[in-house]
Amino acid sequence: MAKFFLFPIILCLFWTLFLHFNGVPLKQGKKGFIYIIAISVTIILSLGLLLWITAEQNIRS
């Protein structure tokens, strides 16, 4: 699960490289960073919730 916290960092790095190679300033690409972080946080929280729910079921049985 801890590896999922690297996911937004890697995506932001790729987004930064994409902006740099296309000559777009970081300020103009700010919305992309917000989308990357929001989607990544949603995925991490969803998977964390599923892990928490299934861990309780494994303890009971």
C-alpha distance matrix in Angstrom:
0.0 3.8 5.4 5.6 7.8 10.0 10.8 13.4 14.8 15.5 17.0 19.1 20.3 21.4 23.0 24.8 26.1 27.2 29.1 30.7 31.9 33.4 35.1 33.5 33.1 29.8 31.4 32.2 28.6 27.2 26.6 24.3 22.0 22.1 21.2 18.3 16.8 17.7 16.3 12.9 12.8 13.9 11.3 8.4 10.6 11.5 8.4 7.7 11.3 11.4 8.9 11.3 14.3 13.8 13.1 16.5 18.2 17.3 18.7 21.9 22.7
3.8 0.0 3.8 5.4 5.8 7.8 9.8 12.1 12.6 13.8 15.9 17.4 18.3 20.0 21.7 23.0 24.4 25.9 27.6 28.8 30.3 32.1 33.4 31.9 31.3 27.9 29.6 30.7 27.3 25.8 25.7 23.5 20.8 21.2 20.9 17.8 16.0 17.6 16.7 13.1 12.9 15.0 12.9 9.6 12.0 13.9 11.3 10.2 13.9 14.6 12.3 14.0 17.4 17.2 16.1 19.3 21.4 20.4 21.4 24.7 25.8
5.4 3.8 0.0 3.8 5.3 5.5 7.2 10.3 10.7 11.0 13.2 15.2 15.8 17.0 19.1 20.6 21.5 23.0 25.1 26.2 27.4 29.2 30.9 29.6 29.3 26.1 28.2 29.1 25.5 24.4 24.4 21.8 19.4 20.3 19.7 16.2 15.2 17.2 15.8 12.1 13.1 15.1 12.6 10.1 13.3 14.7 12.0 12.1 15.8 16.0 14.1 16.5 19.5 19.0 18.4 21.8 23.5 22.4 23.9 27.1 27.8
5.6 5.4 3.8 0.0 3.8 5.3 5.2 7.9 9.6 10.2 11.3 13.5 14.9 15.9 17.4 19.3 20.6 21.7 23.5 25.1 26.4 27.8 29.5 27.8 27.6 24.4 26.1 26.7 23.1 21.9 21.5 19.0 16.8 17.3 16.4 13.1 12.1 13.6 12.1 8.5 9.5 11.4 8.8 6.6 10.2 11.5 9.4 10.0 13.5 14.0 12.9 15.3 18.0 18.0 18.0 21.2 22.8 22.3 24.0 26.9 27.8
7.8 5.8 5.3 3.8 0.0 3.8 5.4 6.5 7.4 9.3 10.8 12.0 13.4 15.3 16.4 17.8 19.6 21.0 22.3 23.7 25.5 27.0 28.2 26.4 25.7 22.3 23.9 25.0 21.6 20.0 20.0 17.9 15.1 15.6 15.5 12.3 10.5 12.7 12.2 8.4 8.8 11.7 10.3 7.6 10.7 13.0 11.7 11.3 14.9 16.2 15.1 16.8 19.8 20.3 20.0 22.8 24.9 24.6 25.8 28.8 30.0
10.0 7.8 5.5 5.3 3.8 0.0 3.8 5.8 5.2 6.1 8.6 10.0 10.6 12.4 14.2 15.3 16.6 18.3 20.0 21.1 22.6 24.4 25.8 24.4 23.9 20.7 22.9 23.9 20.4 19.4 19.8 17.2 14.5 15.9 15.8 12.2 11.3 14.2 13.5 9.8 11.3 14.2 12.5 10.6 14.0 16.0 14.4 14.7 18.2 19.1 18.0 20.1 23.0 23.2 22.9 26.0 27.8 27.2 28.6 31.7 32.7
10.8 9.8 7.2 5.2 5.4 3.8 0.0 3.8 5.5 5.3 6.2 8.6 10.0 10.7 12.3 14.2 15.5 16.5 18.4 20.0 21.2 22.6 24.3 22.8 22.8 19.7 21.8 22.2 18.5 17.8 17.7 14.7 12.7 14.0 13.2 9.5 9.4 11.9 10.5 7.2 9.7 12.0 10.0 9.3 12.9 14.3 13.1 14.2 17.5 18.0 17.6 20.0 22.5 22.7 23.0 26.1 27.6 27.3 29.0 31.9 32.7
13.4 12.1 10.3 7.9 6.5 5.8 3.8 0.0 3.8 5.5 5.0 6.0 8.4 9.8 10.2 12.0 14.1 15.0 16.1 18.0 19.8 20.9 22.1 20.2 19.8 16.5 18.3 18.9 15.3 14.2 14.2 11.6 9.1 10.4 10.1 6.5 6.0 9.2 8.7 5.8 8.2 11.0 10.3 9.8 12.9 14.8 14.5 15.4 18.3 19.5 19.5 21.4 23.8 24.6 25.0 27.7 29.5 29.6 31.1 33.8 35.0
14.8 12.6 10.7 9.6 7.4 5.2 5.5 3.8 0.0 3.8 5.5 5.2 6.2 8.7 9.8 10.5 12.4 14.2 15.3 16.4 18.4 20.0 21.0 19.5 18.8 15.5 17.7 18.9 15.4 14.5 15.5 12.9 10.1 12.2 12.7 9.2 8.7 12.3 12.4 9.6 11.4 14.6 13.9 12.9 16.0 18.1 17.5 18.0 21.2 22.5 21.9 23.8 26.6 27.2 27.2 30.0 32.0 31.7 33.1 36.0 37.2
15.5 13.8 11.0 10.2 9.3 6.1 5.3 5.5 3.8 0.0 3.8 5.4 5.0 6.3 8.6 9.8 10.6 12.3 14.3 15.3 16.5 18.4 19.9 18.9 18.9 16.1 18.8 19.4 15.8 15.8 16.6 13.4 11.4 14.0 13.8 10.1 10.9 14.2 13.4 10.8 13.6 16.2 14.7 14.3 17.8 19.3 18.4 19.5 22.7 23.3 22.9 25.2 27.8 27.9 28.2 31.3 32.8 32.4 34.1 37.0 37.8
17.0 15.9 13.2 11.3 10.8 8.6 6.2 5.0 5.5 3.8 0.0 3.8 5.4 5.1 6.1 8.6 9.9 10.4 12.2 14.1 15.3 16.5 18.2 16.8 17.1 14.4 16.9 16.9 13.1 13.3 13.5 10.1 8.7 11.3 10.5 7.0 8.8 11.9 10.8 9.1 12.4 14.5 13.4 13.9 17.2 18.4 18.0 19.6 22.4 23.1 23.2 25.6 27.7 28.2 28.8 31.8 33.2 33.1 35.0 37.7 38.5
19.1 17.4 15.2 13.5 12.0 10.0 8.6 6.0 5.2 5.4 3.8 0.0 3.8 5.4 4.9 6.1 8.6 9.7 10.4 12.1 14.2 15.3 16.3 14.5 14.2 11.1 13.5 14.1 10.6 10.4 11.4 8.6 6.3 9.6 10.0 7.0 8.2 11.7 11.9 10.5 13.0 15.6 15.4 15.5 18.4 20.2 20.2 21.3 24.0 25.2 25.4 27.3 29.7 30.5 30.9 33.7 35.4 35.5 37.1 39.8 40.9
20.3 18.3 15.8 14.9 13.4 10.6 10.0 8.4 6.2 5.0 5.4 3.8 0.0 3.8 5.4 5.1 6.3 8.6 9.9 10.5 12.3 14.3 15.3 14.4 14.3 11.7 14.8 15.6 12.3 12.8 14.4 11.5 9.7 13.2 13.7 10.6 11.9 15.4 15.4 13.7 16.2 19.0 18.3 18.2 21.3 23.1 22.6 23.7 26.7 27.7 27.4 29.6 32.1 32.6 32.8 35.8 37.5 37.2 38.8 41.7 42.6
21.4 20.0 17.0 15.9 15.3 12.4 10.7 9.8 8.7 6.3 5.1 5.4 3.8 0.0 3.8 5.4 5.1 6.1 8.6 9.8 10.5 12.3 14.1 13.5 14.4 12.5 15.7 15.5 12.1 13.5 14.5 11.0 10.4 13.9 13.5 10.7 13.0 16.1 15.3 14.1 17.3 19.4 18.4 19.0 22.3 23.4 23.0 24.6 27.5 28.0 28.1 30.5 32.7 33.0 33.6 36.7 38.0 37.8 39.7 42.5 43.1
23.0 21.7 19.1 17.4 16.4 14.2 12.3 10.2 9.8 8.6 6.1 4.9 5.4 3.8 0.0 3.8 5.4 5.0 6.2 8.5 10.0 10.6 12.2 10.7 11.5 9.5 12.4 11.9 8.3 9.9 10.9 7.6 7.5 11.1 10.9 8.9 11.5 14.3 14.0 13.7 16.6 18.6 18.3 19.2 22.1 23.3 23.5 25.1 27.7 28.5 29.0 31.2 33.2 33.9 34.7 37.5 38.9 39.0 40.9 43.5 44.4
24.8 23.0 20.6 19.3 17.8 15.3 14.2 12.0 10.5 9.8 8.6 6.1 5.1 5.4 3.8 0.0 3.8 5.4 5.2 6.1 8.7 10.0 10.5 9.4 9.3 7.3 10.8 11.2 8.3 9.8 12.0 9.6 8.8 12.6 13.4 11.5 13.3 16.5 16.9 16.2 18.7 21.1 21.1 21.6 24.4 26.0 26.1 27.3 30.0 31.2 31.4 33.4 35.7 36.4 36.9 39.7 41.4 41.4 43.1 45.8 46.8
26.1 24.4 21.5 20.6 19.6 16.6 15.5 14.1 12.4 10.6 9.9 8.6 6.3 5.1 5.4 3.8 0.0 3.8 5.4 5.0 6.1 8.5 9.8 10.0 11.0 10.1 13.7 13.7 11.1 13.3 15.2 12.4 12.2 16.0 16.3 14.2 16.3 19.5 19.3 18.5 21.4 23.6 23.1 23.6 26.7 28.1 27.9 29.3 32.2 32.9 33.0 35.3 37.6 37.9 38.5 41.5 43.0 42.7 44.6 47.4 48.1
27.2 25.9 23.0 21.7 21.0 18.3 16.5 15.0 14.2 12.3 10.4 9.7 8.6 6.1 5.0 5.4 3.8 0.0 3.8 5.5 5.3 6.2 8.6 8.5 10.5 10.2 13.5 12.4 9.7 12.6 13.8 10.9 11.9 15.4 15.1 13.5 16.4 19.0 18.5 18.4 21.5 23.2 22.8 23.9 26.9 27.9 27.9 29.8 32.3 32.9 33.4 35.8 37.7 38.2 39.1 42.0 43.2 43.2 45.3 47.9 48.5
29.1 27.6 25.1 23.5 22.3 20.0 18.4 16.1 15.3 14.3 12.2 10.4 9.9 8.6 6.2 5.2 5.4 3.8 0.0 3.8 5.6 5.3 6.1 4.9 6.8 6.9 10.0 9.0 7.0 10.2 11.9 9.9 11.0 14.4 14.7 13.9 16.4 19.0 19.2 19.4 22.1 23.9 24.1 25.2 27.8 29.1 29.5 31.1 33.5 34.5 35.1 37.2 39.2 39.9 40.8 43.5 45.0 45.2 47.0 49.6 50.5
30.7 28.8 26.2 25.1 23.7 21.1 20.0 18.0 16.4 15.3 14.1 12.1 10.5 9.8 8.5 6.1 5.0 5.5 3.8 0.0 3.8 5.5 5.2 6.1 7.2 8.0 11.5 11.3 10.0 12.8 15.2 13.4 13.7 17.3 18.1 16.9 19.0 21.9 22.2 22.0 24.6 26.8 26.8 27.5 30.3 31.8 31.9 33.3 36.0 36.9 37.2 39.4 41.6 42.2 42.8 45.7 47.2 47.2 49.0 51.7 52.6
31.9 30.3 27.4 26.4 25.5 22.6 21.2 19.8 18.4 16.5 15.3 14.2 12.3 10.5 10.0 8.7 6.1 5.3 5.6 3.8 0.0 3.8 5.6 7.8 10.2 11.5 14.8 13.9 12.5 15.7 17.5 15.3 16.2 19.8 19.9 18.6 21.3 24.0 23.8 23.6 26.6 28.5 28.0 29.1 32.0 33.2 33.1 34.8 37.5 38.1 38.5 40.9 42.9 43.3 44.1 47.1 48.3 48.2 50.2 52.9 53.5
33.4 32.1 29.2 27.8 27.0 24.4 22.6 20.9 20.0 18.4 16.5 15.3 14.3 12.3 10.6 10.0 8.5 6.2 5.3 5.5 3.8 0.0 3.8 5.6 9.0 11.0 13.7 11.9 11.0 14.7 16.0 14.2 15.9 19.1 19.1 18.5 21.3 23.6 23.4 23.9 26.8 28.4 28.3 29.7 32.4 33.4 33.7 35.6 37.9 38.6 39.3 41.7 43.5 44.0 45.1 47.9 49.1 49.2 51.3 53.8 54.5
35.1 33.4 30.9 29.5 28.2 25.8 24.3 22.1 21.0 19.9 18.2 16.3 15.3 14.1 12.2 10.5 9.8 8.6 6.1 5.2 5.6 3.8 0.0 3.8 6.5 9.3 11.7 10.5 10.7 14.1 16.1 15.0 16.3 19.5 20.1 19.8 22.2 24.5 24.9 25.4 27.9 29.8 30.0 31.2 33.7 35.0 35.6 37.1 39.5 40.5 41.1 43.2 45.2 46.0 46.9 49.6 51.0 51.2 53.1 55.7 56.6
33.5 31.9 29.6 27.8 26.4 24.4 22.8 20.2 19.5 18.9 16.8 14.5 14.4 13.5 10.7 9.4 10.0 8.5 4.9 6.1 7.8 5.6 3.8 0.0 3.8 6.5 8.4 6.7 7.1 10.5 12.5 11.9 13.4 16.2 17.0 17.1 19.4 21.5 22.2 22.9 25.3 27.0 27.6 28.9 31.2 32.5 33.4 34.8 37.0 38.2 39.0 40.9 42.9 43.9 44.8 47.4 48.9 49.3 51.1 53.5 54.6
33.1 31.3 29.3 27.6 25.7 23.9 22.8 19.8 18.8 18.9 17.1 14.2 14.3 14.4 11.5 9.3 11.0 10.5 6.8 7.2 10.2 9.0 6.5 3.8 0.0 3.8 5.4 5.4 6.6 9.0 11.8 12.0 12.6 15.2 16.8 17.0 18.6 20.9 22.2 22.7 24.6 26.7 27.7 28.5 30.6 32.4 33.3 34.4 36.6 38.1 38.8 40.4 42.6 43.8 44.5 46.9 48.7 49.2 50.7 53.2 54.5
29.8 27.9 26.1 24.4 22.3 20.7 19.7 16.5 15.5 16.1 14.4 11.1 11.7 12.5 9.5 7.3 10.1 10.2 6.9 8.0 11.5 11.0 9.3 6.5 3.8 0.0 3.8 5.4 5.0 6.2 9.6 9.6 9.3 12.0 14.1 14.1 15.2 17.7 19.3 19.5 21.2 23.5 24.6 25.2 27.2 29.1 30.1 31.0 33.2 34.9 35.5 37.0 39.2 40.5 41.1 43.5 45.4 45.8 47.2 49.8 51.2
31.4 29.6 28.2 26.1 23.9 22.9 21.8 18.3 17.7 18.8 16.9 13.5 14.8 15.7 12.4 10.8 13.7 13.5 10.0 11.5 14.8 13.7 11.7 8.4 5.4 3.8 0.0 3.8 5.5 5.3 8.6 10.1 10.0 11.6 14.1 15.0 15.8 17.6 19.7 20.5 21.6 23.7 25.3 26.0 27.6 29.6 31.0 31.7 33.6 35.6 36.4 37.6 39.7 41.4 42.0 44.1 46.1 46.9 48.2 50.5 52.2
32.2 30.7 29.1 26.7 25.0 23.9 22.2 18.9 18.9 19.4 16.9 14.1 15.6 15.5 11.9 11.2 13.7 12.4 9.0 11.3 13.9 11.9 10.5 6.7 5.4 5.4 3.8 0.0 3.8 5.6 7.5 8.9 10.2 11.8 13.3 14.7 16.2 17.6 19.2 20.5 22.1 23.7 25.2 26.4 28.0 29.6 31.1 32.2 33.9 35.6 36.8 38.2 40.0 41.5 42.5 44.6 46.4 47.2 48.8 51.0 52.5
28.6 27.3 25.5 23.1 21.6 20.4 18.5 15.3 15.4 15.8 13.1 10.6 12.3 12.1 8.3 8.3 11.1 9.7 7.0 10.0 12.5 11.0 10.7 7.1 6.6 5.0 5.5 3.8 0.0 3.8 5.5 5.5 6.9 9.2 10.3 11.1 13.0 14.8 16.0 17.1 18.9 20.6 21.8 23.0 24.9 26.4 27.6 28.9 30.8 32.3 33.4 34.9 36.8 38.1 39.1 41.4 43.1 43.8 45.4 47.7 49.0
27.2 25.8 24.4 21.9 20.0 19.4 17.8 14.2 14.5 15.8 13.3 10.4 12.8 13.5 9.9 9.8 13.3 12.6 10.2 12.8 15.7 14.7 14.1 10.5 9.0 6.2 5.3 5.6 3.8 0.0 3.8 5.4 5.3 6.5 8.9 10.0 10.9 12.5 14.5 15.5 16.7 18.6 20.3 21.2 22.7 24.5 26.0 26.9 28.7 30.6 31.6 32.8 34.8 36.4 37.3 39.3 41.2 42.1 43.5 45.7 47.3
26.6 25.7 24.4 21.5 20.0 19.8 17.7 14.2 15.5 16.6 13.5 11.4 14.4 14.5 10.9 12.0 15.2 13.8 11.9 15.2 17.5 16.0 16.1 12.5 11.8 9.6 8.6 7.5 5.5 3.8 0.0 3.8 5.4 5.1 6.3 8.7 10.0 10.5 12.3 14.1 15.4 16.5 18.4 19.9 21.1 22.5 24.4 25.6 27.0 28.7 30.2 31.4 33.0 34.7 35.9 37.8 39.5 40.6 42.2 44.2 45.7
24.3 23.5 21.8 19.0 17.9 17.2 14.7 11.6 12.9 13.4 10.1 8.6 11.5 11.0 7.6 9.6 12.4 10.9 9.9 13.4 15.3 14.2 15.0 11.9 12.0 9.6 10.1 8.9 5.5 5.4 3.8 0.0 3.8 5.4 5.1 6.1 8.6 9.9 10.6 12.1 14.2 15.4 16.5 18.1 19.9 21.1 22.5 24.0 25.7 27.1 28.3 30.0 31.6 33.0 34.2 36.4 37.9 38.7 40.5 42.7 43.9
22.0 20.8 19.4 16.8 15.1 14.5 12.7 9.1 10.1 11.4 8.7 6.3 9.7 10.4 7.5 8.8 12.2 11.9 11.0 13.7 16.2 15.9 16.3 13.4 12.6 9.3 10.0 10.2 6.9 5.3 5.4 3.8 0.0 3.8 5.4 5.1 6.1 8.5 10.0 10.5 12.1 14.2 15.4 16.3 18.1 19.9 21.1 22.1 24.1 25.7 26.6 28.1 30.1 31.5 32.4 34.6 36.4 37.1 38.6 40.9 42.4
22.1 21.2 20.3 17.3 15.6 15.9 14.0 10.4 12.2 14.0 11.3 9.6 13.2 13.9 11.1 12.6 16.0 15.4 14.4 17.3 19.8 19.1 19.5 16.2 15.2 12.0 11.6 11.8 9.2 6.5 5.1 5.4 3.8 0.0 3.8 5.5 5.3 6.0 8.5 9.9 10.6 12.2 14.2 15.3 16.4 18.2 20.0 20.9 22.3 24.3 25.6 26.7 28.4 30.2 31.2 33.1 34.9 36.0 37.4 39.5 41.1
21.2 20.9 19.7 16.4 15.5 15.8 13.2 10.1 12.7 13.8 10.5 10.0 13.7 13.5 10.9 13.4 16.3 15.1 14.7 18.1 19.9 19.1 20.1 17.0 16.8 14.1 14.1 13.3 10.3 8.9 6.3 5.1 5.4 3.8 0.0 3.8 5.5 5.1 6.0 8.3 9.9 10.6 12.2 14.1 15.4 16.4 18.3 19.7 21.1 22.6 24.1 25.6 27.0 28.6 29.9 31.9 33.4 34.5 36.2 38.2 39.6
18.3 17.8 16.2 13.1 12.3 12.2 9.5 6.5 9.2 10.1 7.0 7.0 10.6 10.7 8.9 11.5 14.2 13.5 13.9 16.9 18.6 18.5 19.8 17.1 17.0 14.1 15.0 14.7 11.1 10.0 8.7 6.1 5.1 5.5 3.8 0.0 3.8 5.6 5.4 6.0 8.5 10.0 10.7 12.1 14.2 15.4 16.5 18.0 19.9 21.2 22.3 24.0 25.8 27.0 28.1 30.4 32.0 32.7 34.5 36.7 37.9
16.8 16.0 15.2 12.1 10.5 11.3 9.4 6.0 8.7 10.9 8.8 8.2 11.9 13.0 11.5 13.3 16.3 16.4 16.4 19.0 21.3 21.3 22.2 19.4 18.6 15.2 15.8 16.2 13.0 10.9 10.0 8.6 6.1 5.3 5.5 3.8 0.0 3.8 5.6 5.1 6.0 8.5 9.9 10.3 12.0 14.0 15.3 16.1 18.0 19.9 20.7 22.0 24.1 25.6 26.4 28.5 30.4 31.2 32.6 34.9 36.4
17.7 17.6 17.2 13.6 12.7 14.2 11.9 9.2 12.3 14.2 11.9 11.7 15.4 16.1 14.3 16.5 19.5 19.0 19.0 21.9 24.0 23.6 24.5 21.5 20.9 17.7 17.6 17.6 14.8 12.5 10.5 9.9 8.5 6.0 5.1 5.6 3.8 0.0 3.8 5.5 5.3 6.2 8.7 10.0 10.6 12.2 14.4 15.3 16.5 18.4 19.9 21.0 22.5 24.4 25.6 27.3 29.1 30.3 31.8 33.7 35.3
16.3 16.7 15.8 12.1 12.2 13.5 10.5 8.7 12.4 13.4 10.8 11.9 15.4 15.3 14.0 16.9 19.3 18.5 19.2 22.2 23.8 23.4 24.9 22.2 22.2 19.3 19.7 19.2 16.0 14.5 12.3 10.6 10.0 8.5 6.0 5.4 5.6 3.8 0.0 3.8 5.5 5.1 6.2 8.6 10.0 10.6 12.3 14.1 15.4 16.6 18.3 19.9 21.2 22.6 24.1 26.1 27.5 28.6 30.5 32.3 33.6
12.9 13.1 12.1 8.5 8.4 9.8 7.2 5.8 9.6 10.8 9.1 10.5 13.7 14.1 13.7 16.2 18.5 18.4 19.4 22.0 23.6 23.9 25.4 22.9 22.7 19.5 20.5 20.5 17.1 15.5 14.1 12.1 10.5 9.9 8.3 6.0 5.1 5.5 3.8 0.0 3.8 5.4 5.1 6.1 8.5 9.8 10.6 12.0 14.1 15.4 16.3 18.1 19.9 21.1 22.1 24.5 26.0 26.7 28.5 30.7 32.0
12.8 12.9 13.1 9.5 8.8 11.3 9.7 8.2 11.4 13.6 12.4 13.0 16.2 17.3 16.6 18.7 21.4 21.5 22.1 24.6 26.6 26.8 27.9 25.3 24.6 21.2 21.6 22.1 18.9 16.7 15.4 14.2 12.1 10.6 9.9 8.5 6.0 5.3 5.5 3.8 0.0 3.8 5.5 5.1 6.0 8.4 9.9 10.3 12.0 14.1 15.1 16.1 18.1 19.9 20.7 22.6 24.5 25.5 26.9 29.0 30.7
13.9 15.0 15.1 11.4 11.7 14.2 12.0 11.0 14.6 16.2 14.5 15.6 19.0 19.4 18.6 21.1 23.6 23.2 23.9 26.8 28.5 28.4 29.8 27.0 26.7 23.5 23.7 23.7 20.6 18.6 16.5 15.4 14.2 12.2 10.6 10.0 8.5 6.2 5.1 5.4 3.8 0.0 3.8 5.5 5.3 6.1 8.6 9.8 10.5 12.3 14.1 15.2 16.5 18.3 19.8 21.5 23.0 24.4 26.0 27.7 29.3
11.3 12.9 12.6 8.8 10.3 12.5 10.0 10.3 13.9 14.7 13.4 15.4 18.3 18.4 18.3 21.1 23.1 22.8 24.1 26.8 28.0 28.3 30.0 27.6 27.7 24.6 25.3 25.2 21.8 20.3 18.4 16.5 15.4 14.2 12.2 10.7 9.9 8.7 6.2 5.1 5.5 3.8 0.0 3.8 5.5 5.1 6.1 8.4 9.9 10.6 12.1 14.1 15.4 16.5 18.0 20.2 21.4 22.4 24.4 26.3 27.5
8.4 9.6 10.1 6.6 7.6 10.6 9.3 9.8 12.9 14.3 13.9 15.5 18.2 19.0 19.2 21.6 23.6 23.9 25.2 27.5 29.1 29.7 31.2 28.9 28.5 25.2 26.0 26.4 23.0 21.2 19.9 18.1 16.3 15.3 14.1 12.1 10.3 10.0 8.6 6.1 5.1 5.5 3.8 0.0 3.8 5.5 5.3 6.0 8.5 9.9 10.4 12.1 14.2 15.4 16.1 18.5 20.2 20.8 22.4 24.7 26.1
10.6 12.0 13.3 10.2 10.7 14.0 12.9 12.9 16.0 17.8 17.2 18.4 21.3 22.3 22.1 24.4 26.7 26.9 27.8 30.3 32.0 32.4 33.7 31.2 30.6 27.2 27.6 28.0 24.9 22.7 21.1 19.9 18.1 16.4 15.4 14.2 12.0 10.6 10.0 8.5 6.0 5.3 5.5 3.8 0.0 3.8 5.5 5.0 6.0 8.6 9.7 10.3 12.2 14.2 15.1 16.7 18.7 19.9 21.2 23.1 24.9
11.5 13.9 14.7 11.5 13.0 16.0 14.3 14.8 18.1 19.3 18.4 20.2 23.1 23.4 23.3 26.0 28.1 27.9 29.1 31.8 33.2 33.4 35.0 32.5 32.4 29.1 29.6 29.6 26.4 24.5 22.5 21.1 19.9 18.2 16.4 15.4 14.0 12.2 10.6 9.8 8.4 6.1 5.1 5.5 3.8 0.0 3.8 5.4 5.2 6.3 8.6 9.9 10.6 12.4 14.1 15.8 17.0 18.5 20.3 21.9 23.3
8.4 11.3 12.0 9.4 11.7 14.4 13.1 14.5 17.5 18.4 18.0 20.2 22.6 23.0 23.5 26.1 27.9 27.9 29.5 31.9 33.1 33.7 35.6 33.4 33.3 30.1 31.0 31.1 27.6 26.0 24.4 22.5 21.1 20.0 18.3 16.5 15.3 14.4 12.3 10.6 9.9 8.6 6.1 5.3 5.5 3.8 0.0 3.8 5.4 5.0 6.1 8.5 9.8 10.5 12.0 14.4 15.5 16.3 18.3 20.3 21.4
7.7 10.2 12.1 10.0 11.3 14.7 14.2 15.4 18.0 19.5 19.6 21.3 23.7 24.6 25.1 27.3 29.3 29.8 31.1 33.3 34.8 35.6 37.1 34.8 34.4 31.0 31.7 32.2 28.9 26.9 25.6 24.0 22.1 20.9 19.7 18.0 16.1 15.3 14.1 12.0 10.3 9.8 8.4 6.0 5.0 5.4 3.8 0.0 3.8 5.4 5.0 6.1 8.6 10.0 10.4 12.5 14.5 15.3 16.6 18.8 20.5
11.3 13.9 15.8 13.5 14.9 18.2 17.5 18.3 21.2 22.7 22.4 24.0 26.7 27.5 27.7 30.0 32.2 32.3 33.5 36.0 37.5 37.9 39.5 37.0 36.6 33.2 33.6 33.9 30.8 28.7 27.0 25.7 24.1 22.3 21.1 19.9 18.0 16.5 15.4 14.1 12.0 10.5 9.9 8.5 6.0 5.2 5.4 3.8 0.0 3.8 5.4 5.0 6.1 8.6 9.8 11.0 12.8 14.4 15.7 17.3 19.2
11.4 14.6 16.0 14.0 16.2 19.1 18.0 19.5 22.5 23.3 23.1 25.2 27.7 28.0 28.5 31.2 32.9 32.9 34.5 36.9 38.1 38.6 40.5 38.2 38.1 34.9 35.6 35.6 32.3 30.6 28.7 27.1 25.7 24.3 22.6 21.2 19.9 18.4 16.6 15.4 14.1 12.3 10.6 9.9 8.6 6.3 5.0 5.4 3.8 0.0 3.8 5.4 5.1 6.1 8.4 10.1 10.9 12.3 14.4 15.9 17.1
8.9 12.3 14.1 12.9 15.1 18.0 17.6 19.5 21.9 22.9 23.2 25.4 27.4 28.1 29.0 31.4 33.0 33.4 35.1 37.2 38.5 39.3 41.1 39.0 38.8 35.5 36.4 36.8 33.4 31.6 30.2 28.3 26.6 25.6 24.1 22.3 20.7 19.9 18.3 16.3 15.1 14.1 12.1 10.4 9.7 8.6 6.1 5.0 5.4 3.8 0.0 3.8 5.5 5.3 5.9 8.7 10.1 10.5 12.3 14.5 15.7
11.3 14.0 16.5 15.3 16.8 20.1 20.0 21.4 23.8 25.2 25.6 27.3 29.6 30.5 31.2 33.4 35.3 35.8 37.2 39.4 40.9 41.7 43.2 40.9 40.4 37.0 37.6 38.2 34.9 32.8 31.4 30.0 28.1 26.7 25.6 24.0 22.0 21.0 19.9 18.1 16.1 15.2 14.1 12.1 10.3 9.9 8.5 6.1 5.0 5.4 3.8 0.0 3.8 5.6 5.2 6.5 9.0 10.1 10.9 12.9 15.0
14.3 17.4 19.5 18.0 19.8 23.0 22.5 23.8 26.6 27.8 27.7 29.7 32.1 32.7 33.2 35.7 37.6 37.7 39.2 41.6 42.9 43.5 45.2 42.9 42.6 39.2 39.7 40.0 36.8 34.8 33.0 31.6 30.1 28.4 27.0 25.8 24.1 22.5 21.2 19.9 18.1 16.5 15.4 14.2 12.2 10.6 9.8 8.6 6.1 5.1 5.5 3.8 0.0 3.8 5.5 5.5 6.8 9.1 10.4 11.4 13.3
13.8 17.2 19.0 18.0 20.3 23.2 22.7 24.6 27.2 27.9 28.2 30.5 32.6 33.0 33.9 36.4 37.9 38.2 39.9 42.2 43.3 44.0 46.0 43.9 43.8 40.5 41.4 41.5 38.1 36.4 34.7 33.0 31.5 30.2 28.6 27.0 25.6 24.4 22.6 21.1 19.9 18.3 16.5 15.4 14.2 12.4 10.5 10.0 8.6 6.1 5.3 5.6 3.8 0.0 3.8 5.4 5.1 6.3 8.8 10.1 11.0
13.1 16.1 18.4 18.0 20.0 22.9 23.0 25.0 27.2 28.2 28.8 30.9 32.8 33.6 34.7 36.9 38.5 39.1 40.8 42.8 44.1 45.1 46.9 44.8 44.5 41.1 42.0 42.5 39.1 37.3 35.9 34.2 32.4 31.2 29.9 28.1 26.4 25.6 24.1 22.1 20.7 19.8 18.0 16.1 15.1 14.1 12.0 10.4 9.8 8.4 5.9 5.2 5.5 3.8 0.0 3.8 5.4 5.1 6.4 8.9 10.3
16.5 19.3 21.8 21.2 22.8 26.0 26.1 27.7 30.0 31.3 31.8 33.7 35.8 36.7 37.5 39.7 41.5 42.0 43.5 45.7 47.1 47.9 49.6 47.4 46.9 43.5 44.1 44.6 41.4 39.3 37.8 36.4 34.6 33.1 31.9 30.4 28.5 27.3 26.1 24.5 22.6 21.5 20.2 18.5 16.7 15.8 14.4 12.5 11.0 10.1 8.7 6.5 5.5 5.4 3.8 0.0 3.8 5.5 5.2 6.5 9.0
18.2 21.4 23.5 22.8 24.9 27.8 27.6 29.5 32.0 32.8 33.2 35.4 37.5 38.0 38.9 41.4 43.0 43.2 45.0 47.2 48.3 49.1 51.0 48.9 48.7 45.4 46.1 46.4 43.1 41.2 39.5 37.9 36.4 34.9 33.4 32.0 30.4 29.1 27.5 26.0 24.5 23.0 21.4 20.2 18.7 17.0 15.5 14.5 12.8 10.9 10.1 9.0 6.8 5.1 5.4 3.8 0.0 3.8 5.5 5.3 6.5
17.3 20.4 22.4 22.3 24.6 27.2 27.3 29.6 31.7 32.4 33.1 35.5 37.2 37.8 39.0 41.4 42.7 43.2 45.2 47.2 48.2 49.2 51.2 49.3 49.2 45.8 46.9 47.2 43.8 42.1 40.6 38.7 37.1 36.0 34.5 32.7 31.2 30.3 28.6 26.7 25.5 24.4 22.4 20.8 19.9 18.5 16.3 15.3 14.4 12.3 10.5 10.1 9.1 6.3 5.1 5.5 3.8 0.0 3.8 5.5 5.5
18.7 21.4 23.9 24.0 25.8 28.6 29.0 31.1 33.1 34.1 35.0 37.1 38.8 39.7 40.9 43.1 44.6 45.3 47.0 49.0 50.2 51.3 53.1 51.1 50.7 47.2 48.2 48.8 45.4 43.5 42.2 40.5 38.6 37.4 36.2 34.5 32.6 31.8 30.5 28.5 26.9 26.0 24.4 22.4 21.2 20.3 18.3 16.6 15.7 14.4 12.3 10.9 10.4 8.8 6.4 5.2 5.5 3.8 0.0 3.8 5.6
21.9 24.7 27.1 26.9 28.8 31.7 31.9 33.8 36.0 37.0 37.7 39.8 41.7 42.5 43.5 45.8 47.4 47.9 49.6 51.7 52.9 53.8 55.7 53.5 53.2 49.8 50.5 51.0 47.7 45.7 44.2 42.7 40.9 39.5 38.2 36.7 34.9 33.7 32.3 30.7 29.0 27.7 26.3 24.7 23.1 21.9 20.3 18.8 17.3 15.9 14.5 12.9 11.4 10.1 8.9 6.5 5.3 5.5 3.8 0.0 3.8
22.7 25.8 27.8 27.8 30.0 32.7 32.7 35.0 37.2 37.8 38.5 40.9 42.6 43.1 44.4 46.8 48.1 48.5 50.5 52.6 53.5 54.5 56.6 54.6 54.5 51.2 52.2 52.5 49.0 47.3 45.7 43.9 42.4 41.1 39.6 37.9 36.4 35.3 33.6 32.0 30.7 29.3 27.5 26.1 24.9 23.3 21.4 20.5 19.2 17.1 15.7 15.0 13.3 11.0 10.3 9.0 6.5 5.5 5.6 3.8 0.0
